[in-house]
Amino acid sequence: MATHTHFFWESLTDGHDEYSQRPGLNTTRSIESDFESPDHLRSEFLETADSLFGNGFVWLMKPPTRGGLTILATYNAGSPYPEAAPRRDRHDSATFNARMLAAGLKGTPYDERGARVIADTSGGLAGKFGEFSAARASRYAGWLDAQPILCVNLWQHQWIPDWGIFGRRQYLAAWWDRIDWSVVEKRHSMYETEGDRLAPNRLGVRSGGLVDAVSRGMSF
């Protein structure tokens, strides 16, 4: 919860920096690819946030590949990070580091002193398939391979004191106008693979698409 709150406040601006008031080049490219325009992203993001029931956060997620921005809602202090998602445990708590019990479950013979007669090479894993097998996936089905680049805090204490019980929509509109897009741009570039990111060219502007054409001296 502390991490989420810090992430939220870090991407806010007082509105005095003109550069921070609009999405950067890399972020704009992804927004136009997945949401057509910043206005469409705003509409969909705020609708999702306004319809979230109860407390939580709404995130803009960036996968490591080009494009693929996704809006994700998490309730309470639920984490958007794939590393924090529920895991499928590969070890049976009844057999892991419990050789005697493991022997009984898997039929491995031990003598009266507890010495293993036949080598057990399972490494504490029970069987080849099922809940506790080595073949079981390390991440739960449907996990999202993406990282957050923007979020809005929808816990009640965040907006009710200033906007009232029915002021969530007004709070969201005011929040959108105070996003520090320079912070979002840095996060976007951090999570995108080097080959897909717009790189600075020799003229000091970022290459790719329309910007490439401008750097070559073409007029529009």
C-alpha positions as CSV (number, residue, x, y, z in Angstrom):
1,M,0.0,0.0,0.0
2,A,2.9,2.4,0.8
3,T,4.5,1.5,-2.6
4,H,1.2,2.2,-4.5
5,T,0.7,5.5,-2.7
6,H,4.2,6.7,-3.4
7,F,3.8,5.6,-7.1
8,F,0.6,7.7,-7.3
9,W,2.1,10.9,-5.7
10,E,5.3,10.6,-7.7
11,S,3.4,11.1,-11.0
12,L,1.6,14.3,-10.0
13,T,2.7,17.8,-11.0
14,D,1.7,21.3,-10.0
15,G,1.0,22.2,-13.6
16,H,3.7,24.8,-14.0
17,D,6.0,22.7,-16.2
18,E,4.7,22.7,-19.7
19,Y,6.7,19.6,-20.7
20,S,5.1,17.5,-18.0
21,Q,1.5,18.4,-19.0
22,R,1.4,16.2,-22.2
23,P,2.5,12.7,-22.9
24,G,6.1,12.2,-24.2
25,L,6.9,10.8,-27.6
26,N,7.3,7.2,-26.6
27,T,4.2,7.3,-24.5
28,T,2.2,9.0,-27.2
29,R,3.2,6.4,-29.7
30,S,1.9,3.6,-27.5
31,I,-1.3,5.5,-26.6
32,E,-2.1,6.1,-30.3
33,S,-1.4,2.5,-31.1
34,D,-3.7,1.1,-28.4
35,F,-6.2,3.8,-27.7
36,E,-6.1,6.0,-30.8
37,S,-5.6,9.2,-28.9
38,P,-4.8,10.6,-25.4
39,D,-8.5,11.7,-25.3
40,H,-9.7,8.2,-25.9
41,L,-7.3,6.9,-23.2
42,R,-8.6,9.5,-20.8
43,S,-12.2,8.6,-21.4
44,E,-11.6,4.8,-21.0
45,F,-9.3,5.2,-18.0
46,L,-11.7,7.5,-16.1
47,E,-14.7,5.4,-16.9
48,T,-12.9,2.3,-15.6
49,A,-11.8,4.2,-12.4
50,D,-15.3,5.7,-11.8
51,S,-16.9,2.3,-12.1
52,L,-14.5,0.6,-9.6
53,F,-16.5,-0.5,-6.6
54,G,-14.9,0.2,-3.3
55,N,-11.3,1.1,-2.6
56,G,-8.4,0.4,-4.9
57,F,-6.2,1.6,-7.7
58,V,-6.5,1.8,-11.5
59,W,-3.2,1.3,-13.4
60,L,-1.9,1.9,-16.9
61,M,0.2,-1.1,-17.7
62,K,3.1,-1.4,-20.1
63,P,4.4,-4.7,-21.5
64,P,8.0,-5.2,-22.5
65,T,7.1,-5.3,-26.2
66,R,6.0,-2.4,-28.4
67,G,2.4,-1.4,-27.9
68,G,-0.1,-3.3,-25.7
69,L,-1.0,-0.7,-23.1
70,T,-3.6,-2.1,-20.8
71,I,-5.8,-0.6,-18.1
72,L,-5.8,-2.7,-14.9
73,A,-8.0,-2.3,-11.8
74,T,-6.8,-3.7,-8.4
75,Y,-8.9,-3.7,-5.2
76,N,-7.7,-2.5,-1.8
77,A,-3.9,-2.9,-1.8
78,G,-3.7,-5.6,-4.6
79,S,-0.5,-5.4,-6.5
80,P,-0.2,-4.9,-10.3
81,Y,3.2,-6.4,-10.4
82,P,3.4,-9.9,-12.0
83,E,6.2,-10.8,-9.5
84,A,3.7,-10.3,-6.7
85,A,0.9,-12.4,-8.3
86,P,-0.2,-15.6,-6.7
87,R,2.3,-18.4,-7.3
88,R,1.7,-22.1,-7.9
89,D,3.8,-23.7,-5.2
90,R,6.1,-26.4,-6.6
91,H,6.7,-28.0,-3.2
92,D,4.3,-30.0,-1.1
93,S,4.5,-28.7,2.4
94,A,4.1,-32.3,3.7
95,T,7.1,-33.6,1.7
96,F,9.5,-30.7,1.4
97,N,12.4,-31.3,3.8
98,A,10.5,-34.2,5.4
99,R,12.1,-37.3,4.0
100,M,10.4,-39.8,6.2
101,L,7.0,-38.6,5.3
102,A,8.0,-38.3,1.7
103,A,9.1,-41.9,1.8
104,G,5.7,-43.0,3.0
105,L,3.9,-40.9,0.4
106,K,6.0,-42.1,-2.5
107,G,6.9,-45.6,-1.4
108,T,10.6,-45.0,-0.9
109,P,11.9,-47.6,1.6
110,Y,13.8,-46.5,4.8
111,D,15.3,-48.7,7.4
112,E,14.5,-48.5,11.1
113,R,17.1,-45.8,11.7
114,G,15.5,-43.6,9.0
115,A,18.3,-44.2,6.5
116,R,17.2,-44.1,2.9
117,V,17.6,-47.5,1.2
118,I,16.8,-46.4,-2.4
119,A,17.9,-42.9,-3.5
120,D,15.1,-40.4,-3.7
121,T,15.9,-38.0,-6.6
122,S,12.6,-36.2,-6.6
123,G,14.1,-33.2,-4.8
124,G,11.0,-32.9,-2.6
125,L,8.6,-32.7,-5.5
126,A,5.6,-35.0,-5.4
127,G,4.9,-36.7,-8.7
128,K,5.3,-35.6,-12.3
129,F,1.9,-33.8,-12.6
130,G,-0.6,-32.1,-10.4
131,E,-0.6,-29.3,-7.8
132,F,2.9,-30.1,-6.4
133,S,4.8,-31.4,-9.4
134,A,7.9,-29.9,-11.0
135,A,6.0,-29.4,-14.2
136,R,3.5,-27.1,-12.5
137,A,3.8,-23.5,-13.8
138,S,5.5,-21.0,-11.6
139,R,2.9,-18.3,-12.3
140,Y,-0.8,-18.5,-12.2
141,A,-2.8,-18.8,-15.4
142,G,-3.7,-15.5,-17.0
143,W,-0.9,-13.5,-15.4
144,L,-0.2,-10.1,-17.0
145,D,3.3,-9.6,-18.3
146,A,3.4,-5.9,-17.9
147,Q,4.6,-3.2,-15.5
148,P,2.7,-0.1,-14.2
149,I,3.6,3.3,-15.6
150,L,0.6,5.3,-14.2
151,C,-2.0,4.9,-11.4
152,V,-4.8,6.7,-9.7
153,N,-5.6,6.2,-6.0
154,L,-9.3,5.4,-5.4
155,W,-9.2,4.9,-1.7
156,Q,-12.0,6.9,-0.1
157,H,-9.8,9.0,2.1
158,Q,-8.0,10.2,-1.1
159,W,-11.0,12.0,-2.6
160,I,-13.9,12.3,-0.2
161,P,-12.5,15.0,2.1
162,D,-12.1,17.4,-0.9
163,W,-14.7,16.3,-3.3
164,G,-17.4,14.7,-1.2
165,I,-19.1,11.4,-1.3
166,F,-20.4,11.9,-4.8
167,G,-17.3,13.7,-6.1
168,R,-15.3,10.8,-7.5
169,R,-15.8,11.9,-11.1
170,Q,-14.7,15.4,-10.4
171,Y,-11.7,14.1,-8.5
172,L,-10.7,11.9,-11.4
173,A,-11.0,14.8,-13.9
174,A,-8.8,17.0,-11.7
175,W,-6.3,14.2,-11.2
176,W,-5.9,13.7,-15.0
177,D,-5.1,17.4,-15.4
178,R,-2.3,17.0,-12.9
179,I,-0.5,14.0,-14.3
180,D,3.3,14.5,-14.7
181,W,3.7,12.9,-18.1
182,S,7.5,13.3,-17.9
183,V,7.5,10.7,-15.1
184,V,5.2,8.4,-17.1
185,E,7.5,8.7,-20.1
186,K,10.5,7.6,-18.0
187,R,8.6,4.6,-16.7
188,H,7.5,3.8,-20.2
189,S,11.1,3.8,-21.6
190,M,12.3,1.8,-18.6
191,Y,9.9,-1.1,-19.3
192,E,10.1,-1.2,-23.1
193,T,12.8,-3.3,-24.8
194,E,15.7,-1.3,-26.3
195,G,14.9,-2.4,-29.9
196,D,11.3,-1.0,-29.8
197,R,12.0,2.3,-28.0
198,L,12.4,5.6,-29.9
199,A,16.0,6.4,-29.6
200,P,17.6,9.9,-29.7
201,N,19.2,10.6,-33.1
202,R,22.0,12.9,-34.1
203,L,19.7,16.0,-34.3
204,G,18.7,15.6,-30.7
205,V,15.1,14.5,-31.4
206,R,13.7,11.1,-31.1
207,S,13.5,9.0,-34.3
208,G,10.5,7.1,-35.5
209,G,7.5,7.8,-37.7
210,L,6.6,11.4,-38.0
211,V,9.5,12.6,-36.0
212,D,11.9,10.8,-38.4
213,A,10.4,12.6,-41.3
214,V,10.7,16.0,-39.6
215,S,14.4,15.3,-38.8
216,R,15.0,14.7,-42.5
217,G,13.7,18.1,-43.3
218,M,10.2,17.2,-44.6
219,S,7.4,19.7,-44.0
220,F,3.8,19.1,-43.2
